[in-house]
Amino acid sequence: MNSCINEDEALMLLNDIIITDEELSKHELTDIEKRKLTTDIMGKVKSKSSKRKKWTIAAAIAFTVIASIPLTQNDVFAKMLSKLAVIPGIGEIIMSDKGLALKNSITDNNVTLNSMYIDDSKIVVTITLKSKENYYDSSYSIKDDKGNIYKLKVNDSSSNDSDNITTYKAEYTGKVKKASKYTLSVMNQKASFTLKNSDFAEVTEARNLYTATNGKTTLNITSVKREGDILKIAYYVTDSLNHYSIAPSFNLVTFKDEEENKKRGFELRENGIQLPYFEIFDEYGNKEFGHNSSSHLSYENESLFNLKKLKGSKLKLTLPSVTYRIGNNFEAEDFKIELDVPKEGKNILNRIEEFNGFKYKIVSIERLSDKKVELQYNFLNESSSKLQVIDMGLQGNVYSSSGDYYEGNYRNIMTSKNPIGDKLELNSITIGYASVGPFELELDLDKIK
């Protein structure tokens, strides 16, 4: 990165959501800026319907991972970090100027404008509509009272198939001129929202009310509010790991979904380091889990809790872990392992390897046919480490791959279009791991407004 980069230039980089693997590798960012730059990429890799499912080898192989980026430009990024805001319904925002956020949601023609953020370099909106049609590539634009038009691009969406509700997040990045009125048009005038400055509230920089850390990862609570029987907690995560967080949301479902699941007899899955979610406990042993709001988006950085399920004023918020995923950089060719393939049968290898400090064992390789081999491997954890591998995937230079988890080993069947010779090159690795807590915070309802 150019050492003479200024704050405004860096902020423009942070909010450029359309960025490629190659482009990102040229910048040296902190973990927050890195996540912001890759929002578009991550949104296309995963959707809410799949982000909580158990990992499979095929999914891990398909997951695109960008290489780690060194931390520099501390003076510039320290200023940017001070401009971090956490906006419910939108998530983390790096403000380049005084930002404004929509006070209340608005509905027109069955389309709901859930949230909106605007400053001098970006506009972000989340929109929910009920329809079976896909409006991901539809037209979203904002026109101000001075005639300036800003075209927004959808970079994430999330659907609830049971009621045909879809939420879209759309953004514009670039120069935004000051105005006193904005008109948001959705899907060629299917819905239109006219907004005045009085419809917005000034966004304040995130101030941490509570923090909990394990030395690697820190859970930051920026707001705790009580609205009737609902407790709302806004949060974000920082770390020194420089990797992607798999699930920036630590909620399970909405309150509506919870009621539907009860009617269907669905049981709440167990909370743990592999698939963590927020829980609040009272001093009498009652507990409540974190809920999403009705917007359905997976990164809204807000958890909702039903206080009717809890007693007393002394509460404990807990999160078992924060999960991450890393992988090799193909362009850098930083991962390559060559294995001998038997002419027939299986070779027991028990070969210990390491990637980014995580150890794993290649147990065996077996020839199934002239174009197909089976690889078995597993990961190795140190019980005292705060970083625990929870899944991994290995892939070779073959045409296709599929596999499962079998008797403690990952079993990956690799198929090639051409006959496989006496060598197999592994050139891809993905590792999912947990930064283990628990991250715990004491809350007192008597002190919460």
N, C-alpha and C positions, 0 to 999 in steps of 0.2 A: 504494500500500500504506500502511496505517495506520502512522505513524511510531512508535507506542507498542507495536507488536507485540513479544511476548516470544519467547524461544527455544522454549518448549513449543508455543506456538501455531504458530510457523513450522514446527516439526517435524511437527505434525499435518498441515499443508498439504502438506509434502513427501511424505508417505506416503499421501495421498488419491489413489489411482490412478484413481478414476472421476471424471474432470474433462473438461469440454468445452472446445472452442476458445475460446468466449467467456469462460469462467471463467479460463482460463490467462492471457488477455490482461490480466487485472486484477492479476496478481501480478508482482513484480519479483524474479526469481530468477537465481542463477548457472547456468552450463551444467549442472552436476551435478544441482542441484535440479530444473532444468527437465526433464532427461531422466527423472528419477524420477517427476515428476508425470505425464509423458506415456507411461509404460510401457504403460498399457492401450490408448491410442490407437495407438501404434506397433505393438503386437502384433497389432492387428486390421487394420492396413494391409498388413503384410508377414508372410510365413511363411518358415521356413527353406528350404523348397523353392524359393522364388523370390528370396531376398535376394541371391543371387550371379549371377542371370541378367543378361544385357545389358539396358540400359535401352531401353524403347520409348516412343514418344511417348504412346501410349494410357495406359501405366502412370504416366507422369509427370503427365499431366493428372488422373488419378484420385487422385493422392497429395495428401492434405490437409496443408497446411503452416501452422503457427501463426506469427504475426508475432514478430519479435525483441523481447526484453524487456530494459529497461535494468537495470543492476546497481546495487542500492542495499542498504541495511541491512547494510553490511559487517561491523559488529560482531557481529550475530546470526549471519550466514551463515559468518563465520570460525569461530565456535564449532561450527556444524553440520558444517563441512568437517572439523574435527578429529575428528568422530565417524563419519567414513566408514569402512566396513568392506567388504572384498571377500571374498565367500564363494563358493568354487567350487561350481558347480551352481545358484547363485542369482544371483550378480552383485553389483552395488553396493548397499549398504544404508546408510542414514543412521540410526545408532542414537540413540534418544531416552533410553536407559538402558543398563545392562549387558545385552548380548544373549547368547543361548545358541544354539549351532548343534549339530545332530545329529552325533555322532561317526562313525557308520557307517550305511550304508544297510540297510534291513530289507525282507524280502519276505514277503508273506502272500497266498495264493490267487492267485498269478501277478501280483500287484500289488506294485510296489517303491516304497517311500518312499525316494527318492534323497537328499533333503536337507530340512532344516527349520531355520527360524530363528524365534526368539521373543524379544520384549522387552516392555516395559510398554505399547506402543502399536501393535504389529503382530505378525502371525504369517504366515510365508511357507513354503510347502511345494512341492516338485516331486515328482511321482508318475509313474511309468512303468508302462504295462500293455500286454499283447499282446492286441489285439482289433481286429476290423474295424469295430466299433461306435464311434460318436462319443459320448464322455462329457464333452464341454465343459460342458454345462449340467446335469450330474448333481450329486448332493448330496455336499458335502464339509464336514465339521464336526469340531470338536474340543470335547470335554467334559473338564473338569478334575475333580480329586477333591473339589472343593467344590460341584460341581453347575453351574458356569458353562459355558455353551455358546457357542461362537464359530463362526459360519457363514462359510465361506471361499468366495470367488468366483474362478473360473478367469479369468485375464486373458491367458493365452497358451498355445499348444500347438504341438507340432512332431511331425511324423509321418515314419516311415520305411516307405514303402509296400511295400518288398521283403520285410519280415518282419512287417508289421502292428503295429509298435510305435509307440505314441504317448506323449509326455511332456506332462504338464499342469503349469502353474504356477498355484497358487491362493494367494490372500491374504485376510487379514482385517485391517482397519485400524480401530482404536478402542482403548478401554481394555481392557487385559489384566491380570487380577489374578494375583498370585503364587500358585503351587500347587506341589505336589510330584509330581503324576502327571497325565498327559494321555492321552486316548484319541482317536485320529484315526479317524473312520469315513469310508469311501470308498464312494460309490455305493450307499447304503442297505445297509450292512453286507456288501457284496461282499468288502471287506477291512477289517480293523481292526488298529490298531497302538496298543499300550499302552506309553507311554514314561515313564520316571522321570527325575529330575534327573540321575542318574548316567549317563544315555544322552547327555547334552549336555556340550559344552565351552564355556567362556566365550569369547566373541568379543573379540578385541583390535582396537583401532583400526588402520587401515591405516598402515603405516610404509614409506616408499619406500626400497627398497634401491638402486634404480637409476632414473635418469631420462634421457630423451633428448628434445630439443626442437628445433624449427626457428624458434622465436620466436613462432609462432602456436599450435601444438599441442604438448602434452607427453605422452609415453608414460611411465607410471609403473609400475614393477615392485615389487610389494609382497611377493612370496614366490618363492623358487626352491628347490625340494626335489627330492631324488633318491629314488625308490622302485624299487630294483632297477635295471632297464635303462630306466626311464621317468623323464624329467625333467619336472617340473610347474612351470609359471610362471604366477603370478597377476598380473593387471595391470588398470589402468584408464587412461582418457584424460581429460585436462583441456585446456581451450583458452580463448582469449579471443574466440572467434568467435560464441558465443551462437546457434548453429544446431544442427540435428539431425545426429547421426552416423548415416550410412546403415547401417553394419555394425559394431556394437560387438564382434562376434566376428571375429577374424582367423585363423580356422582353416578347413581345407577339409572334412575328413571324420573319422569315427572310425577307429580302427585296423582294426576289422572291415570297414568300408566300403572301406578302402584295399585290403584283400585281395580283396574281391569285385570291385572295379574292375580289379585286375590280371588276374583270371581272365577278365574280359570284354574285356580289351585296351584299356581306357580310358587315355588319356594324361593326365598331370598338366598342367593349364592353366598358361600362363605367368603368372608373378608380375609385377605392375605397378601403377601408380598408380590405374588404374581399378578393379581388383578385387584389392586388396592382401591378402596373408596373411603370417603369420610364417614365417621360415625361419631355421635355425641352420646356420652353416658352421663346419667345423673348419679347422685350419691345413694340411690335406692336400687341400683342395678338395672334400671330401664335404659333403653338405647334407641336411637333414631339415626337413620342413614341420610346422606346428602342427596338432594333431589335437584334435577335440572328445572329451569323455568320452562314455560310453554313454548319458547322459541326453538327448542330442539337442537340448537347448535352445540357442538362438543367442546368448545373452548371459551365459553362465556365467563370463566373465572369467577363464578358465583355458585354457592351451594345454599340450598333452602332446606330448613328443618322444621318439622311440625312439633311445636312445643306441647301440644296436647298429649303427646306420648311420654313426656318427661315430667318429673316432679321436682319441686324445690328450685333453688336459685344457683346452686353450685354445680357446674357442668364441666366435663372434660371433652375437648375435641381431639380426636386421634386419627392418624393416617399411618397405615403399616409401612408404606414405602413409596418411592417415586420410581417409575420404570423408564428405561432408556433402551435405545437400540443403536448399535454401531456396525460398521462394515468397512470393507476395504475400498480403496480408490482405484478403479480400473486403470485410469490414465497414469497414475503413479506406479502401477504394477508393484504395490506394496504387499501383495500376498500371492504366493505361488508354492505349491507342494506337489512333488512328483511321486507317484506310487507305482510299484511294480504290480502288474496285473497277472494273476496265474493263468496258465493255459486252460486249466479246468479246476473246479473246486474252489476252496477258500484258503486264503492266507491269513493267519492270525498275526496281527502287527503289534497291538498294544503300544502304539507310538505316541509319546507325549509331545504336544506342540503348544505354542503360546501366541496369542494375538492381542496386542494392546494391554498386556498385563493379565489377560484371562487365559487360563490353561484348559486344555481339552485333550481327550485321548481318541486317536483313531484306532478302533478295536480290530477291525478286519475288513478285507476286501474279497469279494467272491464273484467269479465269472458265472453269469447265468446263461449267456449265449454269446455269439460272436459280436453282437451289437449291444449287449446289456450287461451291466455289472451292478452289484449291490455293495454299498459302503455302510459300515456301522461305526458309530462314534458316540461319545458322550462328553459332557463338560465336567470339570473338576473345580470344586469350590473349597476355599479355606473357611472353616466355620467362624473364625474370628473376624473376617473381613466385612466391612460395611457394604461392599459391593458384591452381590451374589448373582451369578449367571442363572437365568430362569429358562432360557431356550437358546438354541443356536441352529445354524444351517450351513452346510458345506455344499458347494456345487463345482462340478468339473466342466471341462471344455467339451461338452456333449450337446446333443440336440434338445433333449428334454429330461426332466427329472421329477420324481414323485416319491413320497415316502411317508413314514409314520413313526410313532414312538413305541418301541417294543421291548419289554422286559428291561427297562432301564437304559436302552440304547436308542439312538436315532438310527433309523434304517432308511437309507436313501437309495432308490433304484434309478440308475442313470442309463438312458438309452441314446444311442448315437445313430445317425443316418448311415454312417459307414462302419465297417468292422473296427472294433477296438483292438489295438495292438497290445504289446506287452507293457505299455506305460499309460498312466492316466494322470493328467494334470488337474489339480484343484486350483481354481483361480478366483473363487468367490467365497466369502465368508460373511455371515451376519450373526450378531450376538445380541440377544436381549438380556438385560440385567436389571436388577433392582438396587437402588440405593436404600438400604434398609434402615428403618426407624426403630421403634415407632416415633413419629413426630406428634408430640402431645402438647396441648395448651389448656390451661385452666381458664374458664369463663365464669363470670358472676353476673347473672341476669339482673340483679338489683342495680348494677352499674351500667346497664345497657338501655339506651333510650329506644 
